Amino acid sequence: MDVVEERFTELYRRHHDDVWRYVARRVIGSDVSDVVAEVFLVAWRRLADVPPASVLPWLYGVARLVLANEARGRQRWRELTLRVAAEPGRSVEDDHADEVISQRDVVTAFAQVSDADQEILRLVAWERLTPTEAAVVLGCTRATFAMRLMRARRRLRARLDVTADGTSQPSAETPSMTVGG
């Protein structure tokens, strides 16, 4: 076991129960395990950033942020559920084939863009971050993020156009998919 693994293992051993209790006082049920796992995943990824003199407070700060993300996700789910339930004129008999096909096309096109483009699009569409907030997540300037977002959207649109019109799927060497494209 190398030094990094040893440091993380010791951090985990010493603080897992404290983090578990911290989260369990704020969350009910099986979500506790998921949140605690996410906290230690962040700790593993950012081990160099963990201040040796205040490991537990740092872990609590991470847990607080993970819990806030979870709460926002649950709130978005509730809002979506209420919006769908309140949508007038929808009945069980409606034919949803076109919607399903359209959703399938989006999923297919999304899967064909690069992981970097997917992450950029997720930050804006799923996480609902502003370009400024998303730039912080990616560690770049707002202008750089805005350019990356524009390019990611263009590449997704190109993939979606190909997917939606039923022609063959574009190859991995499509010019718009090249780095910097």
Phi and psi in degrees as GROMACS dihedral restraints (atoms count N, CA, C in turn):
[ dihedral_restraints ]
;  ai    aj    ak    al  type     phi  dphi    fc
    3     4     5     6     1   -83.6    20    10
    4     5     6     7     1   176.7    20    10
    6     7     8     9     1   -62.2    20    10
    7     8     9    10     1   -40.8    20    10
    9    10    11    12     1   -63.5    20    10
   10    11    12    13     1   -47.1    20    10
   12    13    14    15     1   -62.4    20    10
   13    14    15    16     1   -40.6    20    10
   15    16    17    18     1   -63.1    20    10
   16    17    18    19     1   -43.5    20    10
   18    19    20    21     1   -62.7    20    10
   19    20    21    22     1   -45.0    20    10
   21    22    23    24     1   -65.3    20    10
   22    23    24    25     1   -42.8    20    10
   24    25    26    27     1   -59.4    20    10
   25    26    27    28     1   -42.3    20    10
   27    28    29    30     1   -67.3    20    10
   28    29    30    31     1   -42.6    20    10
   30    31    32    33     1   -58.7    20    10
   31    32    33    34     1   -47.4    20    10
   33    34    35    36     1   -62.3    20    10
   34    35    36    37     1   -48.3    20    10
   36    37    38    39     1   -59.9    20    10
   37    38    39    40     1   -43.3    20    10
   39    40    41    42     1   -75.1    20    10
   40    41    42    43     1   -31.1    20    10
   42    43    44    45     1  -118.8    20    10
   43    44    45    46     1    -5.1    20    10
   45    46    47    48     1   -56.5    20    10
   46    47    48    49     1   -49.3    20    10
   48    49    50    51     1   -63.5    20    10
   49    50    51    52     1   -38.3    20    10
   51    52    53    54     1   -64.9    20    10
   52    53    54    55     1   -43.9    20    10
   54    55    56    57     1   -65.3    20    10
   55    56    57    58     1   -41.0    20    10
   57    58    59    60     1   -57.5    20    10
   58    59    60    61     1   -48.0    20    10
   60    61    62    63     1   -63.6    20    10
   61    62    63    64     1   -42.1    20    10
   63    64    65    66     1   -56.4    20    10
   64    65    66    67     1   -48.2    20    10
   66    67    68    69     1   -70.5    20    10
   67    68    69    70     1   -42.2    20    10
   69    70    71    72     1   -62.7    20    10
   70    71    72    73     1   -27.5    20    10
   72    73    74    75     1   -74.8    20    10
   73    74    75    76     1   -11.5    20    10
   75    76    77    78     1  -116.5    20    10
   76    77    78    79     1   -15.4    20    10
   78    79    80    81     1  -133.1    20    10
   79    80    81    82     1   149.4    20    10
   81    82    83    84     1  -110.5    20    10
   82    83    84    85     1   141.1    20    10
   84    85    86    87     1    84.7    20    10
   85    86    87    88     1  -151.7    20    10
   87    88    89    90     1   -71.8    20    10
   88    89    90    91     1   -12.7    20    10
   90    91    92    93     1   -62.7    20    10
   91    92    93    94     1   -24.1    20    10
   93    94    95    96     1   -57.3    20    10
   94    95    96    97     1   -48.2    20    10
   96    97    98    99     1   -58.6    20    10
   97    98    99   100     1   -43.7    20    10
   99   100   101   102     1   -64.5    20    10
  100   101   102   103     1   -43.3    20    10
  102   103   104   105     1   -65.8    20    10
  103   104   105   106     1   -46.0    20    10
  105   106   107   108     1   -61.3    20    10
  106   107   108   109     1   -41.8    20    10
  108   109   110   111     1   -61.5    20    10
  109   110   111   112     1   -41.7    20    10
  111   112   113   114     1   -63.9    20    10
  112   113   114   115     1   -40.1    20    10
  114   115   116   117     1   -59.9    20    10
  115   116   117   118     1   -47.3    20    10
  117   118   119   120     1   -73.9    20    10
  118   119   120   121     1   -24.8    20    10
  120   121   122   123     1   -65.7    20    10
  121   122   123   124     1   -44.2    20    10
  123   124   125   126     1   -61.6    20    10
  124   125   126   127     1   -43.2    20    10
  126   127   128   129     1   -60.0    20    10
  127   128   129   130     1   -41.8    20    10
  129   130   131   132     1   -63.8    20    10
  130   131   132   133     1   -45.9    20    10
  132   133   134   135     1   -67.8    20    10
  133   134   135   136     1   -32.1    20    10
  135   136   137   138     1  -114.8    20    10
  136   137   138   139     1    30.9    20    10
  138   139   140   141     1   -53.3    20    10
  139   140   141   142     1   -37.2    20    10
  141   142   143   144     1   -65.8    20    10
  142   143   144   145     1   -23.0    20    10
  144   145   146   147     1   -88.1    20    10
  145   146   147   148     1   -10.1    20    10
  147   148   149   150     1   -73.3    20    10
  148   149   150   151     1   118.3    20    10
  150   151   152   153     1   -72.6    20    10
  151   152   153   154     1   121.5    20    10
  153   154   155   156     1   -57.4    20    10
  154   155   156   157     1   -31.5    20    10
  156   157   158   159     1   -80.3    20    10
  157   158   159   160     1   -16.2    20    10
  159   160   161   162     1  -143.1    20    10
  160   161   162   163     1    56.2    20    10
  162   163   164   165     1   -62.1    20    10
  163   164   165   166     1   -50.7    20    10
  165   166   167   168     1   -63.3    20    10
  166   167   168   169     1   -45.7    20    10
  168   169   170   171     1   -60.1    20    10
  169   170   171   172     1   -36.7    20    10
  171   172   173   174     1   -63.3    20    10
  172   173   174   175     1   -44.2    20    10
  174   175   176   177     1   -63.3    20    10
  175   176   177   178     1   -39.4    20    10
  177   178   179   180     1   -62.8    20    10
  178   179   180   181     1   -38.9    20    10
  180   181   182   183     1   -62.7    20    10
  181   182   183   184     1   -42.3    20    10
  183   184   185   186     1   -63.3    20    10
  184   185   186   187     1   -43.6    20    10
  186   187   188   189     1   -60.6    20    10
  187   188   189   190     1   -40.4    20    10
  189   190   191   192     1   -60.8    20    10
  190   191   192   193     1   -43.6    20    10
  192   193   194   195     1   -67.8    20    10
  193   194   195   196     1   -40.4    20    10
  195   196   197   198     1   -63.3    20    10
  196   197   198   199     1   -43.2    20    10
  198   199   200   201     1   -62.2    20    10
  199   200   201   202     1   -39.8    20    10
  201   202   203   204     1   -63.5    20    10
  202   203   204   205     1   -41.4    20    10
  204   205   206   207     1   -62.5    20    10
  205   206   207   208     1   -43.1    20    10
  207   208   209   210     1   -61.2    20    10
  208   209   210   211     1   -43.4    20    10
  210   211   212   213     1   -63.7    20    10
  211   212   213   214     1   -42.3    20    10
  213   214   215   216     1   -62.5    20    10
  214   215   216   217     1   -40.6    20    10
  216   217   218   219     1   -62.6    20    10
  217   218   219   220     1   -44.1    20    10
  219   220   221   222     1   -63.7    20    10
  220   221   222   223     1   -39.0    20    10
  222   223   224   225     1   -65.2    20    10
  223   224   225   226     1   -42.8    20    10
  225   226   227   228     1   -62.4    20    10
  226   227   228   229     1   -39.0    20    10
  228   229   230   231     1   -63.5    20    10
  229   230   231   232     1   -45.0    20    10
  231   232   233   234     1   -61.3    20    10
  232   233   234   235     1   -45.0    20    10
  234   235   236   237     1   -62.4    20    10
  235   236   237   238     1   -42.2    20    10
  237   238   239   240     1   -63.0    20    10
  238   239   240   241     1   -43.9    20    10
  240   241   242   243     1   -60.4    20    10
  241   242   243   244     1   -44.5    20    10
  243   244   245   246     1   -65.8    20    10
  244   245   246   247     1   -40.2    20    10
  246   247   248   249     1   -64.0    20    10
  247   248   249   250     1   -43.4    20    10
  249   250   251   252     1   -67.2    20    10
  250   251   252   253     1   -42.2    20    10
  252   253   254   255     1   -64.7    20    10
  253   254   255   256     1   -32.4    20    10
  255   256   257   258     1   -88.0    20    10
  256   257   258   259     1    -4.2    20    10
  258   259   260   261     1   -66.2    20    10
  259   260   261   262     1   117.5    20    10
  261   262   263   264     1   -74.4    20    10
  262   263   264   265     1   154.3    20    10
  264   265   266   267     1    77.8    20    10
  265   266   267   268     1     3.4    20    10
  267   268   269   270     1   -93.1    20    10
  268   269   270   271     1   131.7    20    10
  270   271   272   273     1  -130.2    20    10
  271   272   273   274     1   165.9    20    10
  273   274   275   276     1   -64.5    20    10
  274   275   276   277     1   -28.2    20    10
  276   277   278   279     1   -77.5    20    10
  277   278   279   280     1   -11.3    20    10
  279   280   281   282     1   -56.2    20    10
  280   281   282   283     1   142.5    20    10
  282   283   284   285     1   -86.9    20    10
  283   284   285   286     1   115.8    20    10
  285   286   287   288     1  -100.5    20    10
  286   287   288   289     1    14.4    20    10
  288   289   290   291     1   -59.4    20    10
  289   290   291   292     1   -45.2    20    10
  291   292   293   294     1   -63.5    20    10
  292   293   294   295     1   -40.1    20    10
  294   295   296   297     1   -61.8    20    10
  295   296   297   298     1   -44.7    20    10
  297   298   299   300     1   -62.8    20    10
  298   299   300   301     1   -44.3    20    10
  300   301   302   303     1   -62.8    20    10
  301   302   303   304     1   -43.9    20    10
  303   304   305   306     1   -62.0    20    10
  304   305   306   307     1   -43.7    20    10
  306   307   308   309     1   -64.3    20    10
  307   308   309   310     1   -40.5    20    10
  309   310   311   312     1   -62.0    20    10
  310   311   312   313     1   -41.3    20    10
  312   313   314   315     1   -62.4    20    10
  313   314   315   316     1   -41.4    20    10
  315   316   317   318     1   -64.3    20    10
  316   317   318   319     1   -44.9    20    10
  318   319   320   321     1   -61.4    20    10
  319   320   321   322     1   -44.0    20    10
  321   322   323   324     1   -63.1    20    10
  322   323   324   325     1   -46.8    20    10
  324   325   326   327     1   -64.3    20    10
  325   326   327   328     1   -41.8    20    10
  327   328   329   330     1   -61.2    20    10
  328   329   330   331     1   -41.2    20    10
  330   331   332   333     1   -66.5    20    10
  331   332   333   334     1   -18.9    20    10
  333   334   335   336     1   -91.1    20    10
  334   335   336   337     1   -11.9    20    10
  336   337   338   339     1   -86.5    20    10
  337   338   339   340     1   163.8    20    10
  339   340   341   342     1   -64.6    20    10
  340   341   342   343     1   160.1    20    10
  342   343   344   345     1   -58.8    20    10
  343   344   345   346     1   -39.2    20    10
  345   346   347   348     1   -62.6    20    10
  346   347   348   349     1   -44.8    20    10
  348   349   350   351     1   -64.1    20    10
  349   350   351   352     1   -41.1    20    10
  351   352   353   354     1   -58.5    20    10
  352   353   354   355     1   -44.9    20    10
  354   355   356   357     1   -63.6    20    10
  355   356   357   358     1   -42.6    20    10
  357   358   359   360     1   -60.1    20    10
  358   359   360   361     1   -46.6    20    10
  360   361   362   363     1   -66.4    20    10
  361   362   363   364     1   -38.1    20    10
  363   364   365   366     1   -64.1    20    10
  364   365   366   367     1   -41.7    20    10
  366   367   368   369     1   -58.3    20    10
  367   368   369   370     1   -38.1    20    10
  369   370   371   372     1   -84.1    20    10
  370   371   372   373     1   -46.3    20    10
  372   373   374   375     1   -82.0    20    10
  373   374   375   376     1   -44.6    20    10
  375   376   377   378     1   -88.7    20    10
  376   377   378   379     1   -46.4    20    10
  378   379   380   381     1   -85.2    20    10
  379   380   381   382     1   -11.9    20    10
  381   382   383   384     1    56.2    20    10
  382   383   384   385     1    39.2    20    10
  384   385   386   387     1   -84.1    20    10
  385   386   387   388     1   148.5    20    10
  387   388   389   390     1   -74.5    20    10
  388   389   390   391     1   161.8    20    10
  390   391   392   393     1   -56.0    20    10
  391   392   393   394     1   -36.2    20    10
  393   394   395   396     1   -64.1    20    10
  394   395   396   397     1   -45.2    20    10
  396   397   398   399     1   -66.2    20    10
  397   398   399   400     1   -42.6    20    10
  399   400   401   402     1   -65.3    20    10
  400   401   402   403     1   -34.9    20    10
  402   403   404   405     1   -62.2    20    10
  403   404   405   406     1   -37.8    20    10
  405   406   407   408     1   -63.9    20    10
  406   407   408   409     1   -43.5    20    10
  408   409   410   411     1   -58.8    20    10
  409   410   411   412     1   -42.8    20    10
  411   412   413   414     1   -87.6    20    10
  412   413   414   415     1    -6.2    20    10
  414   415   416   417     1    70.1    20    10
  415   416   417   418     1    39.1    20    10
  417   418   419   420     1  -134.2    20    10
  418   419   420   421     1   178.3    20    10
  420   421   422   423     1   -79.0    20    10
  421   422   423   424     1   163.3    20    10
  423   424   425   426     1   -61.6    20    10
  424   425   426   427     1   -41.3    20    10
  426   427   428   429     1   -63.3    20    10
  427   428   429   430     1   -41.9    20    10
  429   430   431   432     1   -63.1    20    10
  430   431   432   433     1   -44.2    20    10
  432   433   434   435     1   -62.8    20    10
  433   434   435   436     1   -43.9    20    10
  435   436   437   438     1   -58.5    20    10
  436   437   438   439     1   -40.7    20    10
  438   439   440   441     1   -66.6    20    10
  439   440   441   442     1   -44.2    20    10
  441   442   443   444     1   -62.1    20    10
  442   443   444   445     1   -39.8    20    10
  444   445   446   447     1   -64.3    20    10
  445   446   447   448     1   -45.1    20    10
  447   448   449   450     1   -59.7    20    10
  448   449   450   451     1   -44.6    20    10
  450   451   452   453     1   -67.3    20    10
  451   452   453   454     1   -40.3    20    10
  453   454   455   456     1   -63.4    20    10
  454   455   456   457     1   -42.2    20    10
  456   457   458   459     1   -63.7    20    10
  457   458   459   460     1   -41.6    20    10
  459   460   461   462     1   -62.6    20    10
  460   461   462   463     1   -44.3    20    10
  462   463   464   465     1   -66.4    20    10
  463   464   465   466     1   -39.2    20    10
  465   466   467   468     1   -64.6    20    10
  466   467   468   469     1   -44.0    20    10
  468   469   470   471     1   -59.5    20    10
  469   470   471   472     1   -42.1    20    10
  471   472   473   474     1   -62.7    20    10
  472   473   474   475     1   -43.5    20    10
  474   475   476   477     1   -65.7    20    10
  475   476   477   478     1   -39.6    20    10
  477   478   479   480     1   -67.0    20    10
  478   479   480   481     1   -40.1    20    10
  480   481   482   483     1   -60.2    20    10
  481   482   483   484     1   -42.6    20    10
  483   484   485   486     1   -67.7    20    10
  484   485   486   487     1   -43.2    20    10
  486   487   488   489     1   -66.1    20    10
  487   488   489   490     1   -43.0    20    10
  489   490   491   492     1   -71.0    20    10
  490   491   492   493     1   -32.4    20    10
  492   493   494   495     1   -85.3    20    10
  493   494   495   496     1     1.5    20    10
  495   496   497   498     1    79.9    20    10
  496   497   498   499     1     2.2    20    10
  498   499   500   501     1   -77.0    20    10
  499   500   501   502     1   175.4    20    10
  501   502   503   504     1   -61.3    20    10
  502   503   504   505     1   152.5    20    10
  504   505   506   507     1   -67.5    20    10
  505   506   507   508     1   140.8    20    10
  507   508   509   510     1   -68.7    20    10
  508   509   510   511     1   153.7    20    10
  510   511   512   513     1   -78.3    20    10
  511   512   513   514     1   167.6    20    10
  513   514   515   516     1   -67.5    20    10
  514   515   516   517     1   -11.5    20    10
  516   517   518   519     1  -100.5    20    10
  517   518   519   520     1    20.0    20    10
  519   520   521   522     1   -59.3    20    10
  520   521   522   523     1   129.7    20    10
  522   523   524   525     1   -52.7    20    10
  523   524   525   526     1   -37.8    20    10
  525   526   527   528     1   -69.5    20    10
  526   527   528   529     1   -11.4    20    10
  528   529   530   531     1   -96.0    20    10
  529   530   531   532     1    -0.7    20    10
  531   532   533   534     1   -73.7    20    10
  532   533   534   535     1   157.7    20    10
  534   535   536   537     1   -59.8    20    10
  535   536   537   538     1   133.6    20    10
  537   538   539   540     1    79.8    20    10
  538   539   540   541     1     0.8    20    10
